[in-house]
């Protein structure tokens, strides 16, 4: 299968370099020069993956990402699950955390090595294709629906961000097994190495607060190791 890529990049030289090389490596490539054009292209082309710059002439790439991740997959032509790799000159830890928190699958800073970018594109596409299509997951009084992203705790709806839901889903696969922070950073955020980021801790803290008010503990911190969804009761 020939995968299709959309490059949202307003620097013509960078866009042309990426388009030429990725086409030579077997991808079907389209480009968009701004946020508005990029959003329309995602709606029409349904790419396998989007390469997204953040500093666009007509807007912030993160705002485009918000529109995509917040789309109703049933009522909108936008696929809220389309894989997105942010490719930007903004390389601070705060920028990286912000990008992942808003729903990026991976984050690469310019200047980049083309070989590394190609490897990350292929890895993200493999992860996206390997995601199991599952029905409603139930753990005690907690239910989550991977299709609609609906979460309920004892019948009460719980509203989660895209990454909060992804973290919950990863923990719910084996609710009493401890998932290390490195595992979660790799599987939920696409990090290749953990570094010193507090991304997992910050999201776990918010998720724990949203699941509070139950007799059962949720999002249990195992100090020095990682997290599990709950304890065996």
C-alpha positions in Angstrom: 0.0 0.0 0.0 1.3 3.4 -1.0 0.8 5.8 2.0 -0.1 9.4 1.4 1.6 12.3 3.2 0.5 15.9 3.6 3.2 18.5 4.2 1.9 21.7 5.9 4.9 24.0 5.5 5.1 27.6 4.3 8.8 27.6 3.5 8.8 26.7 -0.2 12.4 25.3 -0.2 11.7 23.0 2.8 8.4 21.8 1.4 10.0 21.0 -2.0 12.9 19.2 -0.4 10.6 17.0 1.7 8.2 16.4 -1.2 10.9 15.3 -3.6 12.6 13.0 -1.1 9.5 11.4 0.3 8.1 10.8 -3.2 11.4 9.1 -4.1 11.0 6.9 -1.0 7.6 5.7 -2.2 5.1 8.0 -0.6 2.3 9.9 -2.4 2.9 13.5 -1.3 0.9 16.7 -1.3 1.8 20.1 0.2 -0.1 22.9 1.7 1.4 26.4 2.3 -0.6 27.4 5.3 -3.0 26.4 8.1 -6.2 27.1 6.2 -5.0 25.2 3.1 -3.7 22.4 5.3 -7.1 22.0 7.0 -8.9 21.8 3.7 -6.3 19.3 2.4 -6.8 17.0 5.4 -10.6 17.1 4.8 -10.3 16.3 1.1 -7.2 14.1 0.8 -7.5 12.0 4.0 -3.7 11.6 4.3 -2.0 8.7 6.0 0.1 11.2 8.0 0.6 14.9 8.3 3.9 16.7 8.6 3.0 20.0 10.4 5.1 23.1 10.8 4.0 25.4 13.7 5.0 28.8 12.5 2.7 29.3 9.5 2.1 32.6 7.8 -1.7 32.4 8.3 -1.8 30.9 11.7 -0.4 28.6 14.4 0.0 25.0 13.5 -1.2 24.0 17.0 -4.5 25.6 16.2 -4.8 23.4 13.2 -3.9 20.4 15.3 -6.6 21.4 17.8 -9.2 21.6 15.0 -8.2 18.1 13.8 -8.1 16.4 17.2 -11.4 18.1 18.3 -13.3 17.0 15.2 -16.3 14.7 15.4 -15.2 11.7 13.5 -18.8 10.8 12.7 -20.1 14.1 11.6 -16.9 15.8 10.2 -14.8 15.1 7.1 -11.8 15.5 9.3 -10.3 12.3 10.8 -9.4 13.2 14.4 -7.0 10.2 14.5 -4.9 11.1 11.6 -1.2 10.8 12.7 0.6 14.1 12.9 4.3 14.7 13.2 5.2 18.3 14.2 8.3 19.5 12.2 9.4 22.9 13.6 12.2 25.2 14.6 10.7 25.5 18.1 12.8 23.1 20.1 12.4 24.0 23.8 11.1 21.4 26.3 8.0 23.6 26.8 7.3 23.6 23.1 7.7 19.8 22.9 5.4 19.2 25.8 2.8 21.6 24.5 2.9 19.9 21.1 2.4 16.4 22.5 -0.3 17.7 24.9 -2.2 19.1 21.9 -2.2 15.7 20.2 1.0 15.4 18.1 2.2 11.8 17.6 5.8 12.8 17.3 7.9 16.0 17.4 11.0 16.7 15.4 13.1 19.9 15.6 14.6 21.7 12.6 17.3 21.4 11.3 16.7 17.7 11.0 18.3 14.7 9.4 16.2 13.3 6.7 16.9 9.7 7.6 15.7 10.2 11.1 12.5 11.9 9.8 11.9 9.0 7.4 12.3 6.5 10.2 9.9 8.4 12.4 7.3 8.7 9.7 7.4 4.9 9.1 7.3 4.2 12.8 4.2 6.4 13.4 2.4 4.9 10.4 3.1 1.4 11.8 1.8 2.3 15.2 -1.3 3.8 13.7 -2.0 0.7 11.5 -1.3 -1.6 14.5 -3.8 0.1 16.8 -6.4 -2.6 17.7 -10.0 -1.8 16.8 -11.7 -2.6 20.0 -15.1 -2.2 21.5 -16.0 -0.6 24.8 -13.4 -1.4 27.5 -14.7 -1.9 31.0 -12.7 -1.8 34.2 -14.9 -2.0 37.2 -17.3 1.0 37.1 -15.1 2.7 34.5 -15.9 2.4 30.7 -14.2 3.9 27.7 -15.2 3.6 24.1 -12.2 3.9 21.7 -14.5 4.8 18.8 -16.4 7.7 20.3 -13.8 8.5 23.0 -16.7 8.5 25.5 -15.6 7.8 29.1 -18.0 7.1 32.0 -17.3 6.5 35.6 -20.3 5.0 37.5 -22.5 6.3 34.7 -21.1 9.8 35.0 -19.5 11.2 31.8 -15.8 12.2 32.2 -14.4 14.7 29.7 -10.8 14.1 28.7 -8.3 15.7 26.3 -7.0 13.6 23.4 -3.8 12.6 25.3 -5.6 12.0 28.6 -7.8 9.6 26.7 -4.8 7.9 25.0 -3.1 7.6 28.4 -6.2 6.1 30.0 -6.6 3.7 27.1 -3.0 2.5 27.3 -3.4 1.9 31.0 -6.7 0.1 30.6 -5.3 -2.5 28.3 -3.8 -4.2 31.4 -5.3 -2.2 34.3 -3.2 -3.8 37.1 0.1 -4.0 35.3 2.6 -1.2 36.0 3.5 0.7 32.8 6.8 2.4 33.0 7.1 6.1 32.1 9.4 5.2 29.2 6.7 2.8 27.8 4.0 5.4 28.1 6.1 8.1 26.5 6.9 5.8 23.6 3.3 4.4 23.1 1.2 7.5 23.9 3.5 10.4 22.9 5.9 8.8 20.5 9.1 9.8 22.4 12.1 7.8 21.4 13.9 8.7 24.7 12.5 9.9 28.0 14.9 12.7 28.9 13.7 14.8 31.8 10.2 15.4 30.6 7.3 15.5 33.2 4.7 15.0 30.5 3.5 11.6 31.9 3.3 12.9 35.4 1.4 16.0 34.5 -1.2 14.1 32.4 -1.5 11.3 35.0 -2.2 13.9 37.7 -5.0 15.6 35.6 -6.5 12.2 34.8 -6.5 11.1 38.4 -8.3 14.2 39.4 -11.0 13.7 36.7 -11.5 10.1 37.9 -11.7 11.0 41.6 -14.8 10.5 43.7 -14.8 6.7 43.4 -14.1 4.1 46.1 -11.6 2.5 43.8 -8.2 4.2 43.2 -7.5 5.2 39.6 -4.2 6.0 37.9 -1.9 4.6 40.7 1.6 6.0 40.9 4.2 3.3 41.5 7.1 5.4 42.7 10.2 5.2 40.7 8.6 2.9 38.1 5.5 4.3 36.4 1.7 4.0 36.6 -1.1 1.4 36.5 -4.7 2.1 36.1 -6.0 0.5 39.3 -5.3 -2.0 42.0 -6.7 -5.6 42.0 -9.7 -5.6 44.3 
